[in-house]
Amino acid sequence: MQALSWLLFLSGVVNLINTTLSNQVSGKRENSILRSVGLTGKQLCRMNIIEGMCYAFFATLAVLTVGLPLSIVICAEVSKKSFAGTVVPYQFPFLEMGLFLFVLFGMEMILSVCMARSQKKHPLIEQIEAQG
């Protein structure tokens, strides 16, 4: 069961990276246009970080509102079938959830800053023309 949890955790992290990078790449042209009308590099970085933190916040909200009740029900059903009808009490995985949140928010912060920095290195005209 622990191996399945780690597999789901790693799958979630890879999905987070893919989603964040896809959104950043698809928004390069819009960010370039915003920079051309006066958005500073610092503001771009802040905007990317806030967007990433919103993704992380709503992912956390989804995990807690959908995943927690679902895991309680699954735990009860699996324990009934595994332990001859005895229901094993559900224990919230505080350590694993803390690690998940740390990685989730940390990866969003790192990816947002890296994408903003890589975008600042290229000329605006080149970025606008490349996407159009």
C-alpha positions in Angstrom: 0.0 0.0 0.0 2.9 2.3 0.8 4.4 1.7 -2.7 1.1 2.6 -4.3 1.0 5.9 -2.3 4.5 6.8 -3.4 3.6 6.0 -7.0 0.6 8.2 -6.8 2.7 10.9 -5.2 5.3 10.8 -8.0 2.6 10.7 -10.6 1.0 13.9 -9.1 4.4 15.7 -9.0 5.1 14.8 -12.7 1.5 16.0 -13.6 2.1 19.2 -11.7 5.4 19.9 -13.5 3.7 19.1 -16.9 0.7 21.4 -16.2 2.8 24.3 -14.9 5.3 24.1 -17.8 2.5 23.7 -20.4 0.7 26.8 -19.0 3.9 28.8 -18.9 4.9 27.9 -22.5 1.4 28.6 -23.8 1.4 32.0 -22.1 4.8 33.2 -23.4 3.3 35.3 -26.1 0.8 37.0 -23.7 3.6 37.6 -21.2 5.8 39.0 -24.0 3.1 41.4 -25.0 2.6 42.5 -21.3 6.3 43.1 -21.1 6.3 45.2 -24.2 3.7 47.5 -22.7 5.6 48.0 -19.5 5.5 44.9 -17.3 8.8 44.6 -15.5 10.8 41.4 -15.0 10.0 41.5 -11.3 6.3 41.9 -11.9 6.4 39.1 -14.4 8.1 36.8 -11.9 5.6 37.8 -9.2 2.7 37.2 -11.6 4.0 33.7 -12.4 4.5 32.9 -8.8 1.0 34.0 -7.8 -0.4 31.9 -10.7 1.6 28.9 -9.6 0.5 29.3 -5.9 -3.1 29.5 -7.1 -2.7 26.2 -8.9 -1.1 24.7 -5.7 -3.8 26.1 -3.5 -6.6 24.7 -5.6 -4.9 21.3 -5.9 -4.6 21.2 -2.1 -8.3 22.2 -1.8 -9.2 19.4 -4.2 -7.1 16.8 -2.4 -8.7 17.8 1.0 -12.3 18.1 -0.3 -12.4 15.1 -2.7 -9.5 12.9 -1.8 -9.9 12.8 2.0 -13.6 11.7 2.0 -12.8 9.2 -0.8 -9.8 7.8 1.1 -11.9 7.3 4.3 -14.6 5.4 2.3 -12.0 3.3 0.5 -10.2 2.6 3.8 -13.4 1.4 5.4 -14.3 -0.9 2.4 -10.9 -2.4 2.1 -10.6 -3.1 5.8 -14.0 -4.7 5.8 -13.0 -7.1 3.1 -9.4 -7.7 4.4 -10.2 -8.1 8.1 -13.4 -10.2 8.0 -15.8 -7.3 8.5 -13.8 -5.3 11.0 -13.4 -1.7 10.1 -9.9 -0.4 10.8 -10.0 3.3 11.8 -8.7 5.8 9.3 -5.5 7.7 10.3 -4.8 10.9 8.4 -1.3 10.7 6.9 0.0 14.0 8.4 3.7 13.4 7.4 2.8 12.4 3.8 0.4 15.3 3.4 3.0 17.7 4.7 5.6 16.4 2.3 3.0 16.6 -0.5 2.3 20.3 0.3 6.0 21.1 0.7 6.8 19.6 -2.7 3.7 21.0 -4.4 4.3 24.6 -3.3 8.1 24.3 -3.6 7.9 23.0 -7.2 5.4 25.7 -8.2 7.7 28.4 -6.8 10.8 27.0 -8.5 9.1 26.4 -11.8 7.5 29.8 -11.8 10.8 31.6 -11.1 12.8 29.5 -13.6 10.2 30.2 -16.4 10.2 33.9 -15.7 14.0 34.1 -15.7 14.2 32.1 -18.9 11.7 34.4 -20.6 13.5 37.5 -19.5 16.7 36.3 -21.3 15.1 36.3 -24.7 14.3 39.5 -26.7 10.6 40.6 -26.7 10.4 40.7 -30.5 11.8 37.2 -30.8 9.3 35.9 -28.3 6.3 37.6 -29.9 7.2 36.5 -33.4 8.1 32.9 -32.4 4.6 32.3 -31.0 2.6 34.1 -33.8 
